[in-house]
């Protein structure tokens, strides 16, 4: 559970930064 949440947050953060 924690892994999935952390992965999603990291991906969202990276996507937002890239955009």
Biopython code that builds the backbone (N, CA, C, O; Angstrom):
import numpy as np
from Bio.PDB.StructureBuilder import StructureBuilder

atoms = [
    (1, "UNK", "N", (0.854, -1.204, 0.000)),
    (1, "UNK", "CA", (0.000, 0.000, 0.000)),
    (1, "UNK", "C", (0.890, 1.255, 0.000)),
    (1, "UNK", "O", (0.755, 2.124, -0.861)),
    (2, "UNK", "N", (1.775, 1.327, 0.954)),
    (2, "UNK", "CA", (2.656, 2.518, 1.033)),
    (2, "UNK", "C", (3.453, 2.656, -0.255)),
    (2, "UNK", "O", (3.615, 3.754, -0.788)),
    (3, "UNK", "N", (3.946, 1.525, -0.745)),
    (3, "UNK", "CA", (4.743, 1.581, -1.995)),
    (3, "UNK", "C", (3.929, 2.187, -3.135)),
    (3, "UNK", "O", (4.412, 3.045, -3.874)),
    (4, "UNK", "N", (2.699, 1.732, -3.262)),
    (4, "UNK", "CA", (1.851, 2.218, -4.368)),
    (4, "UNK", "C", (1.597, 3.729, -4.184)),
    (4, "UNK", "O", (1.695, 4.499, -5.139)),
    (5, "UNK", "N", (1.280, 4.126, -2.987)),
    (5, "UNK", "CA", (0.996, 5.557, -2.742)),
    (5, "UNK", "C", (2.237, 6.389, -3.034)),
    (5, "UNK", "O", (2.154, 7.430, -3.685)),
    (6, "UNK", "N", (3.381, 5.930, -2.554)),
    (6, "UNK", "CA", (4.627, 6.683, -2.776)),
    (6, "UNK", "C", (4.931, 6.763, -4.267)),
    (6, "UNK", "O", (5.313, 7.816, -4.778)),
    (7, "UNK", "N", (4.759, 5.647, -4.953)),
    (7, "UNK", "CA", (5.038, 5.640, -6.410)),
    (7, "UNK", "C", (4.105, 6.624, -7.126)),
    (7, "UNK", "O", (4.541, 7.381, -7.994)),
    (8, "UNK", "N", (2.847, 6.608, -6.766)),
    (8, "UNK", "CA", (1.875, 7.494, -7.426)),
    (8, "UNK", "C", (2.225, 8.958, -7.146)),
    (8, "UNK", "O", (2.188, 9.797, -8.047)),
    (9, "UNK", "N", (2.559, 9.250, -5.914)),
    (9, "UNK", "CA", (2.901, 10.646, -5.568)),
    (9, "UNK", "C", (4.151, 11.073, -6.324)),
    (9, "UNK", "O", (4.208, 12.168, -6.883)),
    (10, "UNK", "N", (5.151, 10.196, -6.336)),
    (10, "UNK", "CA", (6.404, 10.542, -7.039)),
    (10, "UNK", "C", (6.114, 10.767, -8.523)),
    (10, "UNK", "O", (6.607, 11.723, -9.122)),
    (11, "UNK", "N", (5.316, 9.886, -9.104)),
    (11, "UNK", "CA", (5.019, 10.012, -10.553)),
    (11, "UNK", "C", (4.245, 11.320, -10.780)),
    (11, "UNK", "O", (4.542, 12.061, -11.717)),
    (12, "UNK", "N", (3.274, 11.598, -9.939)),
    (12, "UNK", "CA", (2.473, 12.822, -10.118)),
    (12, "UNK", "C", (3.382, 14.047, -9.985)),
    (12, "UNK", "O", (3.266, 15.000, -10.756)),
    (13, "UNK", "N", (4.274, 14.014, -9.018)),
    (13, "UNK", "CA", (5.181, 15.147, -8.809)),
    (13, "UNK", "C", (6.074, 15.336, -10.044)),
    (13, "UNK", "O", (6.267, 16.454, -10.521)),
    (14, "UNK", "N", (6.601, 14.247, -10.536)),
    (14, "UNK", "CA", (7.491, 14.327, -11.719)),
    (14, "UNK", "C", (6.706, 14.847, -12.925)),
    (14, "UNK", "O", (7.196, 15.698, -13.668)),
    (15, "UNK", "N", (5.514, 14.344, -13.112)),
    (15, "UNK", "CA", (4.702, 14.765, -14.273)),
    (15, "UNK", "C", (4.393, 16.257, -14.161)),
    (15, "UNK", "O", (4.466, 16.981, -15.154)),
    (16, "UNK", "N", (4.056, 16.708, -12.984)),
    (16, "UNK", "CA", (3.721, 18.124, -12.799)),
    (16, "UNK", "C", (4.972, 18.977, -13.074)),
    (16, "UNK", "O", (4.898, 20.028, -13.710)),
    (17, "UNK", "N", (6.103, 18.503, -12.584)),
    (17, "UNK", "CA", (7.345, 19.269, -12.772)),
    (17, "UNK", "C", (7.690, 19.311, -14.258)),
    (17, "UNK", "O", (8.120, 20.341, -14.777)),
    (18, "UNK", "N", (7.500, 18.200, -14.923)),
    (18, "UNK", "CA", (7.828, 18.143, -16.360)),
    (18, "UNK", "C", (6.901, 19.092, -17.135)),
    (18, "UNK", "O", (7.332, 19.794, -18.050)),
    (19, "UNK", "N", (5.639, 19.095, -16.750)),
    (19, "UNK", "CA", (4.688, 19.941, -17.465)),
    (19, "UNK", "C", (5.054, 21.408, -17.196)),
    (19, "UNK", "O", (4.386, 22.313, -17.697)),
]
sb = StructureBuilder()
sb.init_structure("model")
sb.init_model(0)
sb.init_chain("A")
sb.init_seg("    ")
for serial, (resi, resn, name, xyz) in enumerate(atoms, 1):
    if name == "N":
        sb.init_residue(resn, " ", resi, " ")
    sb.init_atom(name, np.array(xyz, "f"), 0.0, 1.0, " ", f" {name:<3s}", serial, name[0])
structure = sb.get_structure()
